[in-house]
């Protein structure tokens, strides 16, 4: 992991060392101020409210992992090559 991870709007970088060391102290702030948090350094979204997570996991017409599959395919393919 890079030494310095950019902090997204809202002041919380979910990939930062501070978050990793004590994530629980950030959860209430995320839920209240940034419940659908975008982490620009990896172009990913993090949800912190149960209702939001539930909707994303059950609403397959609206939400998809297609872009994740596209980004992960080269990594997965490289990891499956014989050694």
N, CA, C and O atoms as CSV, one atom per row, in Angstrom:
chain,resi,resn,atom,element,x,y,z
A,1,UNK,N,N,0.854,-1.173,0.000
A,1,UNK,CA,C,0.000,0.000,0.000
A,1,UNK,C,C,0.898,1.234,0.000
A,1,UNK,O,O,1.941,1.247,0.654
A,2,UNK,N,N,0.488,2.281,-0.742
A,2,UNK,CA,C,1.307,3.491,-0.784
A,2,UNK,C,C,1.431,4.129,0.591
A,2,UNK,O,O,0.556,3.985,1.444
A,3,UNK,N,N,2.538,4.838,0.785
A,3,UNK,CA,C,2.767,5.520,2.063
A,3,UNK,C,C,1.671,6.525,2.366
A,3,UNK,O,O,1.211,6.620,3.504
A,4,UNK,N,N,1.245,7.282,1.349
A,4,UNK,CA,C,0.249,8.323,1.558
A,4,UNK,C,C,-0.944,8.073,0.659
A,4,UNK,O,O,-0.819,8.076,-0.566
A,5,UNK,N,N,-2.093,7.857,1.261
A,5,UNK,CA,C,-3.318,7.632,0.507
A,5,UNK,C,C,-4.116,8.920,0.536
A,5,UNK,O,O,-4.339,9.473,1.613
A,6,UNK,N,N,-4.559,9.421,-0.627
A,6,UNK,CA,C,-5.328,10.658,-0.624
A,6,UNK,C,C,-6.598,10.514,0.201
A,6,UNK,O,O,-7.240,9.464,0.204
A,7,UNK,N,N,-6.944,11.577,0.890
A,7,UNK,CA,C,-8.167,11.586,1.686
A,7,UNK,C,C,-9.267,12.179,0.833
A,7,UNK,O,O,-9.118,13.274,0.290
A,8,UNK,N,N,-10.361,11.466,0.715
A,8,UNK,CA,C,-11.487,11.922,-0.094
A,8,UNK,C,C,-12.270,12.992,0.644
A,8,UNK,O,O,-12.055,13.242,1.830
A,9,UNK,N,N,-13.184,13.619,-0.084
A,9,UNK,CA,C,-14.064,14.620,0.522
A,9,UNK,C,C,-14.730,14.002,1.739
A,9,UNK,O,O,-15.135,12.840,1.705
A,10,UNK,N,N,-14.843,14.755,2.791
A,10,UNK,CA,C,-15.397,14.212,4.023
A,10,UNK,C,C,-14.307,13.919,5.033
A,10,UNK,O,O,-14.602,13.631,6.192
A,11,UNK,N,N,-13.039,13.988,4.611
A,11,UNK,CA,C,-11.933,13.857,5.531
A,11,UNK,C,C,-11.549,12.446,5.930
A,11,UNK,O,O,-10.694,12.271,6.798
A,12,UNK,N,N,-12.153,11.435,5.324
A,12,UNK,CA,C,-11.832,10.058,5.699
A,12,UNK,C,C,-11.305,9.328,4.477
A,12,UNK,O,O,-11.967,9.269,3.441
A,13,UNK,N,N,-10.129,8.784,4.603
A,13,UNK,CA,C,-9.580,7.928,3.555
A,13,UNK,C,C,-9.663,6.494,4.054
A,13,UNK,O,O,-8.908,6.107,4.946
A,14,UNK,N,N,-10.567,5.703,3.492
A,14,UNK,CA,C,-10.773,4.347,4.020
A,14,UNK,C,C,-9.584,3.433,3.765
A,14,UNK,O,O,-9.534,2.322,4.292
A,15,UNK,N,N,-8.644,3.878,2.977
A,15,UNK,CA,C,-7.424,3.097,2.759
A,15,UNK,C,C,-6.235,3.658,3.524
A,15,UNK,O,O,-5.113,3.175,3.372
A,16,UNK,N,N,-6.475,4.669,4.339
A,16,UNK,CA,C,-5.379,5.292,5.079
A,16,UNK,C,C,-4.943,4.416,6.260
A,16,UNK,O,O,-5.698,3.566,6.732
A,17,UNK,N,N,-3.737,4.636,6.713
A,17,UNK,CA,C,-3.231,3.881,7.862
A,17,UNK,C,C,-4.050,4.184,9.114
A,17,UNK,O,O,-4.283,3.294,9.932
A,18,UNK,N,N,-4.488,5.437,9.269
A,18,UNK,CA,C,-5.304,5.806,10.421
A,18,UNK,C,C,-6.628,5.067,10.450
A,18,UNK,O,O,-7.078,4.633,11.510
A,19,UNK,N,N,-7.251,4.922,9.294
A,19,UNK,CA,C,-8.518,4.187,9.217
A,19,UNK,C,C,-8.274,2.715,9.521
A,19,UNK,O,O,-9.038,2.094,10.260
A,20,UNK,N,N,-7.224,2.167,8.959
A,20,UNK,CA,C,-6.906,0.751,9.181
A,20,UNK,C,C,-6.623,0.483,10.658
A,20,UNK,O,O,-7.030,-0.550,11.190
A,21,UNK,N,N,-5.936,1.396,11.312
A,21,UNK,CA,C,-5.576,1.202,12.714
A,21,UNK,C,C,-6.794,1.205,13.633
A,21,UNK,O,O,-6.833,0.457,14.610
A,22,UNK,N,N,-7.792,2.043,13.327
A,22,UNK,CA,C,-8.976,2.141,14.179
A,22,UNK,C,C,-10.185,2.545,13.342
A,22,UNK,O,O,-10.633,3.689,13.420
A,23,UNK,N,N,-10.723,1.615,12.535
A,23,UNK,CA,C,-11.816,1.984,11.635
A,23,UNK,C,C,-13.097,2.380,12.361
A,23,UNK,O,O,-13.872,3.184,11.843
A,24,UNK,N,N,-13.332,1.833,13.543
A,24,UNK,CA,C,-14.595,2.060,14.242
A,24,UNK,C,C,-14.813,3.519,14.610
A,24,UNK,O,O,-15.956,3.971,14.667
A,25,UNK,N,N,-13.757,4.256,14.858
A,25,UNK,CA,C,-13.940,5.656,15.221
A,25,UNK,C,C,-14.402,6.500,14.035
A,25,UNK,O,O,-14.860,7.627,14.226
A,26,UNK,N,N,-14.290,5.976,12.815
A,26,UNK,CA,C,-14.702,6.698,11.613
A,26,UNK,C,C,-16.106,6.328,11.138
A,26,UNK,O,O,-16.713,7.078,10.373
A,27,UNK,N,N,-16.628,5.190,11.576
A,27,UNK,CA,C,-17.891,4.699,11.029
A,27,UNK,C,C,-19.067,5.644,11.255
A,27,UNK,O,O,-19.839,5.880,10.325
A,28,UNK,N,N,-19.227,6.187,12.449
A,28,UNK,CA,C,-20.356,7.084,12.722
A,28,UNK,C,C,-20.294,8.313,11.816
A,28,UNK,O,O,-21.314,8.760,11.291
A,29,UNK,N,N,-19.091,8.852,11.638
A,29,UNK,CA,C,-18.936,10.027,10.771
A,29,UNK,C,C,-19.259,9.688,9.320
A,29,UNK,O,O,-19.910,10.467,8.624
A,30,UNK,N,N,-18.807,8.537,8.875
A,30,UNK,CA,C,-19.137,8.120,7.514
A,30,UNK,C,C,-20.650,7.970,7.355
A,30,UNK,O,O,-21.227,8.474,6.391
A,31,UNK,N,N,-21.288,7.281,8.293
A,31,UNK,CA,C,-22.739,7.079,8.197
A,31,UNK,C,C,-23.495,8.399,8.148
A,31,UNK,O,O,-24.463,8.540,7.400
A,32,UNK,N,N,-23.056,9.357,8.938
A,32,UNK,CA,C,-23.774,10.630,9.025
A,32,UNK,C,C,-23.436,11.593,7.887
A,32,UNK,O,O,-24.328,12.247,7.348
A,33,UNK,N,N,-22.167,11.685,7.520
A,33,UNK,CA,C,-21.743,12.722,6.584
A,33,UNK,C,C,-21.345,12.224,5.193
A,33,UNK,O,O,-21.319,13.008,4.244
A,34,UNK,N,N,-21.041,10.958,5.062
A,34,UNK,CA,C,-20.547,10.437,3.781
A,34,UNK,C,C,-20.942,8.967,3.640
A,34,UNK,O,O,-20.077,8.108,3.472
A,35,UNK,N,N,-22.258,8.670,3.708
A,35,UNK,CA,C,-22.695,7.270,3.750
A,35,UNK,C,C,-22.394,6.486,2.477
A,35,UNK,O,O,-22.269,5.262,2.517
A,36,UNK,N,N,-22.277,7.175,1.359
A,36,UNK,CA,C,-21.864,6.533,0.109
A,36,UNK,C,C,-20.547,7.210,-0.269
A,36,UNK,O,O,-20.522,8.218,-0.975
A,37,UNK,N,N,-19.476,6.633,0.215
A,37,UNK,CA,C,-18.146,7.235,0.134
A,37,UNK,C,C,-17.417,6.766,-1.116
A,37,UNK,O,O,-17.310,5.567,-1.370
A,38,UNK,N,N,-16.921,7.712,-1.886
A,38,UNK,CA,C,-16.111,7.374,-3.063
A,38,UNK,C,C,-14.644,7.486,-2.689
A,38,UNK,O,O,-14.210,8.495,-2.133
A,39,UNK,N,N,-13.894,6.460,-2.992
A,39,UNK,CA,C,-12.448,6.449,-2.733
A,39,UNK,C,C,-11.760,6.612,-4.088
A,39,UNK,O,O,-11.578,5.632,-4.811
A,40,UNK,N,N,-11.373,7.855,-4.442
A,40,UNK,CA,C,-10.862,8.123,-5.788
A,40,UNK,C,C,-9.575,7.384,-6.135
A,40,UNK,O,O,-9.335,7.087,-7.305
A,41,UNK,N,N,-8.756,7.086,-5.157
A,41,UNK,CA,C,-7.468,6.437,-5.464
A,41,UNK,C,C,-7.652,5.054,-6.081
A,41,UNK,O,O,-6.764,4.571,-6.784
A,42,UNK,N,N,-8.792,4.410,-5.827
A,42,UNK,CA,C,-9.075,3.103,-6.428
A,42,UNK,C,C,-10.404,3.106,-7.173
A,42,UNK,O,O,-10.893,2.054,-7.585
A,43,UNK,N,N,-10.987,4.287,-7.346
A,43,UNK,CA,C,-12.257,4.468,-8.043
A,43,UNK,C,C,-13.300,3.451,-7.571
A,43,UNK,O,O,-13.889,2.723,-8.370
A,44,UNK,N,N,-13.509,3.423,-6.263
A,44,UNK,CA,C,-14.459,2.485,-5.663
A,44,UNK,C,C,-15.357,3.199,-4.665
A,44,UNK,O,O,-15.030,4.272,-4.159
A,45,UNK,N,N,-16.485,2.581,-4.399
A,45,UNK,CA,C,-17.478,3.133,-3.482
A,45,UNK,C,C,-17.574,2.263,-2.244
A,45,UNK,O,O,-17.494,1.037,-2.328
A,46,UNK,N,N,-17.749,2.905,-1.083
A,46,UNK,CA,C,-17.900,2.211,0.188
A,46,UNK,C,C,-19.196,2.677,0.837
A,46,UNK,O,O,-19.437,3.880,0.941
A,47,UNK,N,N,-20.014,1.761,1.265
A,47,UNK,CA,C,-21.285,2.080,1.914
A,47,UNK,C,C,-21.162,1.830,3.401
A,47,UNK,O,O,-20.523,0.867,3.824
A,48,UNK,N,N,-21.777,2.702,4.202
A,48,UNK,CA,C,-21.644,2.547,5.657
A,48,UNK,C,C,-22.984,2.420,6.379
A,48,UNK,O,O,-23.019,2.298,7.604
A,49,UNK,N,N,-24.079,2.447,5.634
A,49,UNK,CA,C,-25.388,2.274,6.270
A,49,UNK,C,C,-26.003,0.951,5.823
A,49,UNK,O,O,-25.960,0.592,4.646
A,50,UNK,N,N,-26.574,0.240,6.787
A,50,UNK,CA,C,-27.133,-1.080,6.524
A,50,UNK,C,C,-28.161,-1.053,5.394
A,50,UNK,O,O,-28.119,-1.905,4.506
A,51,UNK,N,N,-29.076,-0.095,5.413
A,51,UNK,CA,C,-30.129,-0.033,4.388
A,51,UNK,C,C,-29.530,0.138,2.991
A,51,UNK,O,O,-30.029,-0.442,2.027
A,52,UNK,N,N,-28.466,0.927,2.881
A,52,UNK,CA,C,-27.817,1.123,1.581
A,52,UNK,C,C,-27.146,-0.164,1.103
A,52,UNK,O,O,-27.262,-0.542,-0.063
A,53,UNK,N,N,-26.449,-0.826,2.014
A,53,UNK,CA,C,-25.782,-2.082,1.666
A,53,UNK,C,C,-26.817,-3.113,1.232
A,53,UNK,O,O,-26.628,-3.807,0.232
A,54,UNK,N,N,-27.889,-3.209,1.971
A,54,UNK,CA,C,-28.951,-4.173,1.645
A,54,UNK,C,C,-29.526,-3.906,0.250
A,54,UNK,O,O,-29.747,-4.835,-0.527
A,55,UNK,N,N,-29.765,-2.633,-0.054
A,55,UNK,CA,C,-30.319,-2.310,-1.370
A,55,UNK,C,C,-29.355,-2.688,-2.484
A,55,UNK,O,O,-29.762,-3.287,-3.479
A,56,UNK,N,N,-28.086,-2.345,-2.325
A,56,UNK,CA,C,-27.107,-2.662,-3.361
A,56,UNK,C,C,-27.000,-4.177,-3.568
A,56,UNK,O,O,-26.857,-4.643,-4.698
A,57,UNK,N,N,-27.067,-4.928,-2.494
A,57,UNK,CA,C,-26.928,-6.385,-2.605
A,57,UNK,C,C,-28.169,-7.071,-3.156
A,57,UNK,O,O,-28.092,-8.212,-3.610
A,58,UNK,N,N,-29.304,-6.397,-3.124
A,58,UNK,CA,C,-30.545,-7.041,-3.579
A,58,UNK,C,C,-31.144,-6.427,-4.840
A,58,UNK,O,O,-32.017,-7.045,-5.449
A,59,UNK,N,N,-30.720,-5.256,-5.249
A,59,UNK,CA,C,-31.269,-4.579,-6.430
A,59,UNK,C,C,-30.337,-4.801,-7.614
A,59,UNK,O,O,-29.533,-3.933,-7.953
A,60,UNK,N,N,-30.450,-5.956,-8.232
A,60,UNK,CA,C,-29.540,-6.335,-9.312
A,60,UNK,C,C,-29.813,-5.601,-10.619
A,60,UNK,O,O,-28.960,-5.581,-11.506
A,61,UNK,N,N,-30.984,-5.002,-10.747
A,61,UNK,CA,C,-31.276,-4.231,-11.957
A,61,UNK,C,C,-30.547,-2.889,-11.953
A,61,UNK,O,O,-30.193,-2.364,-13.009
A,62,UNK,N,N,-30.328,-2.343,-10.769
A,62,UNK,CA,C,-29.682,-1.036,-10.655
A,62,UNK,C,C,-28.183,-1.138,-10.433
A,62,UNK,O,O,-27.418,-0.354,-10.994
A,63,UNK,N,N,-27.756,-2.099,-9.619
A,63,UNK,CA,C,-26.349,-2.195,-9.222
A,63,UNK,C,C,-25.709,-3.451,-9.810
A,63,UNK,O,O,-26.329,-4.512,-9.881
A,64,UNK,N,N,-24.467,-3.304,-10.225
A,64,UNK,CA,C,-23.765,-4.393,-10.890
A,64,UNK,C,C,-22.295,-4.406,-10.487
A,64,UNK,O,O,-21.742,-3.390,-10.067
A,65,UNK,N,N,-21.682,-5.558,-10.622
A,65,UNK,CA,C,-20.242,-5.673,-10.411
A,65,UNK,C,C,-19.503,-5.764,-11.745
A,65,UNK,O,O,-18.333,-6.144,-11.780
A,66,UNK,N,N,-20.172,-5.421,-12.829
A,66,UNK,CA,C,-19.573,-5.553,-14.159
A,66,UNK,C,C,-18.243,-4.806,-14.268
A,66,UNK,O,O,-17.273,-5.353,-14.792
A,67,UNK,N,N,-18.187,-3.573,-13.784
A,67,UNK,CA,C,-16.925,-2.833,-13.900
A,67,UNK,C,C,-15.846,-3.457,-13.033
A,67,UNK,O,O,-14.675,-3.457,-13.411
A,68,UNK,N,N,-16.220,-3.985,-11.885
A,68,UNK,CA,C,-15.247,-4.674,-11.035
A,68,UNK,C,C,-14.720,-5.913,-11.738
A,68,UNK,O,O,-13.523,-6.193,-11.694
A,69,UNK,N,N,-15.601,-6.647,-12.379
A,69,UNK,CA,C,-15.178,-7.844,-13.105
A,69,UNK,C,C,-14.204,-7.484,-14.221
A,69,UNK,O,O,-13.217,-8.186,-14.439
A,70,UNK,N,N,-14.483,-6.382,-14.931
A,70,UNK,CA,C,-13.587,-5.947,-16.007
A,70,UNK,C,C,-12.212,-5.567,-15.462
A,70,UNK,O,O,-11.188,-5.907,-16.053
A,71,UNK,N,N,-12.197,-4.856,-14.322
A,71,UNK,CA,C,-10.915,-4.425,-13.743
A,71,UNK,C,C,-10.160,-5.594,-13.130
A,71,UNK,O,O,-8.929,-5.611,-13.152
A,72,UNK,N,N,-10.877,-6.570,-12.583
A,72,UNK,CA,C,-10.227,-7.687,-11.884
A,72,UNK,C,C,-9.771,-8.787,-12.827
A,72,UNK,O,O,-8.868,-9.550,-12.483
A,73,UNK,N,N,-10.367,-8.890,-14.003
A,73,UNK,CA,C,-10.049,-9.995,-14.908
A,73,UNK,C,C,-8.561,-10.113,-15.216
A,73,UNK,O,O,-8.023,-11.215,-15.102
A,74,UNK,N,N,-7.861,-9.041,-15.602
A,74,UNK,CA,C,-6.427,-9.187,-15.879
A,74,UNK,C,C,-5.638,-9.650,-14.649
A,74,UNK,O,O,-4.687,-10.421,-14.777
A,75,UNK,N,N,-6.023,-9.189,-13.481
A,75,UNK,CA,C,-5.332,-9.590,-12.254
A,75,UNK,C,C,-5.587,-11.062,-11.975
A,75,UNK,O,O,-4.668,-11.810,-11.641
A,76,UNK,N,N,-6.843,-11.472,-12.114
A,76,UNK,CA,C,-7.194,-12.867,-11.852
A,76,UNK,C,C,-6.526,-13.791,-12.878
A,76,UNK,O,O,-6.065,-14.879,-12.531
A,77,UNK,N,N,-6.476,-13.358,-14.126
A,77,UNK,CA,C,-5.857,-14.158,-15.165
A,77,UNK,C,C,-4.360,-14.322,-14.893
A,77,UNK,O,O,-3.816,-15.413,-15.062
A,78,UNK,N,N,-3.700,-13.257,-14.478
A,78,UNK,CA,C,-2.264,-13.317,-14.182
A,78,UNK,C,C,-1.985,-14.228,-13.002
A,78,UNK,O,O,-0.968,-14.922,-12.975
A,79,UNK,N,N,-2.877,-14.230,-12.035
A,79,UNK,CA,C,-2.687,-15.065,-10.841
A,79,UNK,C,C,-2.944,-16.543,-11.101
A,79,UNK,O,O,-2.524,-17.385,-10.308
A,80,UNK,N,N,-3.625,-16.876,-12.196
A,80,UNK,CA,C,-3.966,-18.272,-12.444
A,80,UNK,C,C,-2.991,-18.961,-13.386
A,80,UNK,O,O,-3.164,-20.140,-13.695
A,81,UNK,N,N,-1.974,-18.252,-13.845
A,81,UNK,CA,C,-1.017,-18.870,-14.762
A,81,UNK,C,C,-0.136,-19.876,-14.028
A,81,UNK,O,O,0.191,-19.677,-12.858
A,82,UNK,N,N,0.245,-20.946,-14.702
A,82,UNK,CA,C,1.089,-21.961,-14.061
A,82,UNK,C,C,2.438,-21.389,-13.648
A,82,UNK,O,O,2.948,-20.463,-14.279
A,83,UNK,N,N,3.003,-21.936,-12.603
A,83,UNK,CA,C,4.302,-21.459,-12.100
A,83,UNK,C,C,5.395,-22.394,-12.466
A,83,UNK,O,O,6.553,-22.152,-12.126
